[in-house]
Amino acid sequence: MLLLTVNHQTLIATKASRIVRAAKGRTIMEFGARRAHSYDAAIIGARAAYIGGVDATATVAAEQDYKVPATGTIAHSFIQASIMNMKHLKLLHRYILIIVIY
């Protein structure tokens, strides 16, 4: 069980670190709870990604338990509805790229 816990968190922190370095100073947020296999995995994964260098998480429980800054998300339906109309996307302050870390 110890190896499982260490491997999972190390994997996420390492991948997060690589993504942060590739982003070259741009803001990176973690959205891994969507893919986590359990409640604890989502919270611990968010913490590991934060240790790896991401700026924030969408997992509110990670903010409550580990003080990882939490941030909101934008509805996928908004992006899908607006993708054909760049005028709507320009209403956003910046373009957002979401990369699933795990």
Rosetta constraint file for C-alpha pairs under 8 A:
AtomPair CA 1 CA 5 HARMONIC 6.31 0.50
AtomPair CA 2 CA 6 HARMONIC 6.19 0.50
AtomPair CA 3 CA 7 HARMONIC 5.85 0.50
AtomPair CA 4 CA 8 HARMONIC 6.08 0.50
AtomPair CA 5 CA 9 HARMONIC 6.37 0.50
AtomPair CA 6 CA 10 HARMONIC 5.95 0.50
AtomPair CA 7 CA 11 HARMONIC 5.95 0.50
AtomPair CA 8 CA 12 HARMONIC 6.41 0.50
AtomPair CA 8 CA 45 HARMONIC 7.73 0.50
AtomPair CA 9 CA 13 HARMONIC 6.08 0.50
AtomPair CA 9 CA 44 HARMONIC 7.10 0.50
AtomPair CA 9 CA 45 HARMONIC 6.16 0.50
AtomPair CA 9 CA 48 HARMONIC 5.39 0.50
AtomPair CA 10 CA 14 HARMONIC 5.95 0.50
AtomPair CA 10 CA 48 HARMONIC 7.22 0.50
AtomPair CA 11 CA 15 HARMONIC 6.19 0.50
AtomPair CA 12 CA 16 HARMONIC 5.97 0.50
AtomPair CA 12 CA 45 HARMONIC 6.48 0.50
AtomPair CA 12 CA 48 HARMONIC 5.98 0.50
AtomPair CA 12 CA 49 HARMONIC 5.72 0.50
AtomPair CA 12 CA 52 HARMONIC 7.55 0.50
AtomPair CA 12 CA 101 HARMONIC 6.87 0.50
AtomPair CA 12 CA 102 HARMONIC 6.60 0.50
AtomPair CA 13 CA 17 HARMONIC 6.08 0.50
AtomPair CA 13 CA 48 HARMONIC 4.88 0.50
AtomPair CA 13 CA 49 HARMONIC 4.78 0.50
AtomPair CA 13 CA 50 HARMONIC 7.40 0.50
AtomPair CA 13 CA 51 HARMONIC 6.19 0.50
AtomPair CA 13 CA 52 HARMONIC 4.19 0.50
AtomPair CA 13 CA 53 HARMONIC 7.78 0.50
AtomPair CA 14 CA 18 HARMONIC 6.36 0.50
AtomPair CA 14 CA 52 HARMONIC 6.17 0.50
AtomPair CA 15 CA 19 HARMONIC 6.30 0.50
AtomPair CA 15 CA 49 HARMONIC 7.93 0.50
AtomPair CA 15 CA 52 HARMONIC 7.57 0.50
AtomPair CA 15 CA 101 HARMONIC 6.53 0.50
AtomPair CA 16 CA 20 HARMONIC 6.08 0.50
AtomPair CA 16 CA 49 HARMONIC 5.32 0.50
AtomPair CA 16 CA 50 HARMONIC 7.81 0.50
AtomPair CA 16 CA 52 HARMONIC 5.08 0.50
AtomPair CA 16 CA 53 HARMONIC 6.40 0.50
AtomPair CA 16 CA 54 HARMONIC 6.42 0.50
AtomPair CA 16 CA 101 HARMONIC 6.46 0.50
AtomPair CA 17 CA 21 HARMONIC 6.19 0.50
AtomPair CA 17 CA 49 HARMONIC 7.72 0.50
AtomPair CA 17 CA 52 HARMONIC 4.58 0.50
AtomPair CA 17 CA 53 HARMONIC 5.61 0.50
AtomPair CA 17 CA 54 HARMONIC 7.51 0.50
AtomPair CA 18 CA 22 HARMONIC 6.17 0.50
AtomPair CA 19 CA 23 HARMONIC 6.10 0.50
AtomPair CA 20 CA 24 HARMONIC 6.82 0.50
AtomPair CA 20 CA 25 HARMONIC 7.42 0.50
AtomPair CA 20 CA 26 HARMONIC 7.85 0.50
AtomPair CA 20 CA 28 HARMONIC 6.57 0.50
AtomPair CA 20 CA 52 HARMONIC 7.96 0.50
AtomPair CA 20 CA 53 HARMONIC 6.22 0.50
AtomPair CA 20 CA 54 HARMONIC 6.38 0.50
AtomPair CA 21 CA 25 HARMONIC 7.59 0.50
AtomPair CA 23 CA 27 HARMONIC 7.65 0.50
AtomPair CA 23 CA 28 HARMONIC 7.56 0.50
AtomPair CA 27 CA 54 HARMONIC 7.53 0.50
AtomPair CA 27 CA 55 HARMONIC 6.24 0.50
AtomPair CA 28 CA 54 HARMONIC 5.17 0.50
AtomPair CA 28 CA 55 HARMONIC 5.53 0.50
AtomPair CA 28 CA 56 HARMONIC 7.03 0.50
AtomPair CA 29 CA 54 HARMONIC 5.69 0.50
AtomPair CA 29 CA 55 HARMONIC 5.64 0.50
AtomPair CA 29 CA 56 HARMONIC 4.77 0.50
AtomPair CA 29 CA 57 HARMONIC 5.40 0.50
AtomPair CA 29 CA 58 HARMONIC 7.47 0.50
AtomPair CA 29 CA 71 HARMONIC 7.99 0.50
AtomPair CA 29 CA 98 HARMONIC 7.76 0.50
AtomPair CA 30 CA 46 HARMONIC 6.63 0.50
AtomPair CA 30 CA 49 HARMONIC 6.84 0.50
AtomPair CA 30 CA 54 HARMONIC 6.65 0.50
AtomPair CA 30 CA 55 HARMONIC 7.92 0.50
AtomPair CA 30 CA 56 HARMONIC 6.17 0.50
AtomPair CA 30 CA 57 HARMONIC 4.53 0.50
AtomPair CA 30 CA 58 HARMONIC 6.36 0.50
AtomPair CA 30 CA 100 HARMONIC 7.35 0.50
AtomPair CA 30 CA 101 HARMONIC 7.03 0.50
AtomPair CA 31 CA 46 HARMONIC 7.91 0.50
AtomPair CA 31 CA 57 HARMONIC 6.09 0.50
AtomPair CA 31 CA 58 HARMONIC 5.47 0.50
AtomPair CA 31 CA 59 HARMONIC 7.25 0.50
AtomPair CA 31 CA 100 HARMONIC 6.45 0.50
AtomPair CA 31 CA 101 HARMONIC 7.59 0.50
AtomPair CA 32 CA 36 HARMONIC 6.28 0.50
AtomPair CA 32 CA 42 HARMONIC 6.54 0.50
AtomPair CA 32 CA 45 HARMONIC 7.03 0.50
AtomPair CA 32 CA 46 HARMONIC 6.89 0.50
AtomPair CA 32 CA 100 HARMONIC 6.27 0.50
AtomPair CA 32 CA 101 HARMONIC 6.31 0.50
AtomPair CA 32 CA 102 HARMONIC 6.05 0.50
AtomPair CA 33 CA 41 HARMONIC 7.80 0.50
AtomPair CA 33 CA 42 HARMONIC 4.52 0.50
AtomPair CA 33 CA 43 HARMONIC 7.46 0.50
AtomPair CA 33 CA 45 HARMONIC 7.74 0.50
AtomPair CA 33 CA 46 HARMONIC 7.60 0.50
AtomPair CA 33 CA 58 HARMONIC 7.73 0.50
AtomPair CA 33 CA 59 HARMONIC 6.48 0.50
AtomPair CA 34 CA 42 HARMONIC 7.97 0.50
AtomPair CA 35 CA 42 HARMONIC 7.99 0.50
AtomPair CA 35 CA 102 HARMONIC 7.00 0.50
AtomPair CA 36 CA 41 HARMONIC 5.72 0.50
AtomPair CA 36 CA 42 HARMONIC 5.17 0.50
AtomPair CA 36 CA 45 HARMONIC 7.94 0.50
AtomPair CA 36 CA 102 HARMONIC 7.92 0.50
AtomPair CA 37 CA 41 HARMONIC 6.34 0.50
AtomPair CA 37 CA 42 HARMONIC 7.50 0.50
AtomPair CA 38 CA 42 HARMONIC 6.42 0.50
AtomPair CA 39 CA 43 HARMONIC 6.63 0.50
AtomPair CA 40 CA 44 HARMONIC 5.97 0.50
AtomPair CA 41 CA 45 HARMONIC 5.57 0.50
AtomPair CA 42 CA 46 HARMONIC 6.13 0.50
AtomPair CA 42 CA 59 HARMONIC 7.35 0.50
AtomPair CA 43 CA 47 HARMONIC 6.34 0.50
AtomPair CA 43 CA 59 HARMONIC 6.81 0.50
AtomPair CA 43 CA 61 HARMONIC 6.40 0.50
AtomPair CA 43 CA 62 HARMONIC 4.96 0.50
AtomPair CA 44 CA 48 HARMONIC 6.12 0.50
AtomPair CA 44 CA 62 HARMONIC 7.43 0.50
AtomPair CA 45 CA 49 HARMONIC 6.12 0.50
AtomPair CA 46 CA 50 HARMONIC 6.20 0.50
AtomPair CA 46 CA 57 HARMONIC 6.23 0.50
AtomPair CA 46 CA 59 HARMONIC 6.90 0.50
AtomPair CA 46 CA 62 HARMONIC 6.31 0.50
AtomPair CA 46 CA 68 HARMONIC 7.66 0.50
AtomPair CA 47 CA 51 HARMONIC 6.24 0.50
AtomPair CA 47 CA 62 HARMONIC 6.55 0.50
AtomPair CA 47 CA 66 HARMONIC 6.81 0.50
AtomPair CA 47 CA 68 HARMONIC 6.63 0.50
AtomPair CA 48 CA 52 HARMONIC 6.15 0.50
AtomPair CA 49 CA 53 HARMONIC 6.44 0.50
AtomPair CA 49 CA 54 HARMONIC 5.87 0.50
AtomPair CA 50 CA 54 HARMONIC 4.84 0.50
AtomPair CA 50 CA 55 HARMONIC 6.56 0.50
AtomPair CA 50 CA 56 HARMONIC 6.89 0.50
AtomPair CA 50 CA 57 HARMONIC 7.79 0.50
AtomPair CA 50 CA 68 HARMONIC 6.73 0.50
AtomPair CA 55 CA 69 HARMONIC 7.19 0.50
AtomPair CA 56 CA 68 HARMONIC 6.40 0.50
AtomPair CA 56 CA 69 HARMONIC 4.84 0.50
AtomPair CA 56 CA 70 HARMONIC 5.34 0.50
AtomPair CA 56 CA 71 HARMONIC 6.26 0.50
AtomPair CA 57 CA 62 HARMONIC 7.67 0.50
AtomPair CA 57 CA 63 HARMONIC 7.93 0.50
AtomPair CA 57 CA 68 HARMONIC 6.85 0.50
AtomPair CA 57 CA 69 HARMONIC 6.29 0.50
AtomPair CA 57 CA 70 HARMONIC 4.79 0.50
AtomPair CA 57 CA 71 HARMONIC 6.01 0.50
AtomPair CA 58 CA 70 HARMONIC 5.40 0.50
AtomPair CA 58 CA 71 HARMONIC 5.37 0.50
AtomPair CA 58 CA 72 HARMONIC 6.00 0.50
AtomPair CA 58 CA 73 HARMONIC 7.04 0.50
AtomPair CA 59 CA 63 HARMONIC 7.01 0.50
AtomPair CA 59 CA 70 HARMONIC 6.43 0.50
AtomPair CA 60 CA 64 HARMONIC 6.46 0.50
AtomPair CA 60 CA 70 HARMONIC 5.82 0.50
AtomPair CA 61 CA 65 HARMONIC 6.01 0.50
AtomPair CA 62 CA 66 HARMONIC 5.38 0.50
AtomPair CA 62 CA 67 HARMONIC 6.60 0.50
AtomPair CA 62 CA 68 HARMONIC 5.80 0.50
AtomPair CA 62 CA 70 HARMONIC 7.73 0.50
AtomPair CA 63 CA 67 HARMONIC 4.29 0.50
AtomPair CA 63 CA 68 HARMONIC 4.41 0.50
AtomPair CA 63 CA 69 HARMONIC 5.63 0.50
AtomPair CA 63 CA 70 HARMONIC 5.79 0.50
AtomPair CA 64 CA 68 HARMONIC 7.73 0.50
AtomPair CA 74 CA 78 HARMONIC 7.31 0.50
AtomPair CA 74 CA 79 HARMONIC 7.93 0.50
AtomPair CA 75 CA 79 HARMONIC 6.96 0.50
AtomPair CA 76 CA 80 HARMONIC 6.13 0.50
AtomPair CA 77 CA 81 HARMONIC 5.88 0.50
AtomPair CA 78 CA 82 HARMONIC 5.98 0.50
AtomPair CA 79 CA 83 HARMONIC 5.70 0.50
AtomPair CA 79 CA 89 HARMONIC 7.78 0.50
AtomPair CA 80 CA 84 HARMONIC 7.97 0.50
AtomPair CA 82 CA 86 HARMONIC 6.85 0.50
AtomPair CA 82 CA 88 HARMONIC 5.84 0.50
AtomPair CA 82 CA 89 HARMONIC 6.38 0.50
AtomPair CA 83 CA 89 HARMONIC 7.25 0.50
AtomPair CA 85 CA 89 HARMONIC 7.09 0.50
AtomPair CA 86 CA 90 HARMONIC 6.23 0.50
AtomPair CA 87 CA 91 HARMONIC 7.07 0.50
AtomPair CA 88 CA 92 HARMONIC 7.72 0.50
AtomPair CA 89 CA 95 HARMONIC 7.89 0.50
AtomPair CA 90 CA 94 HARMONIC 7.75 0.50
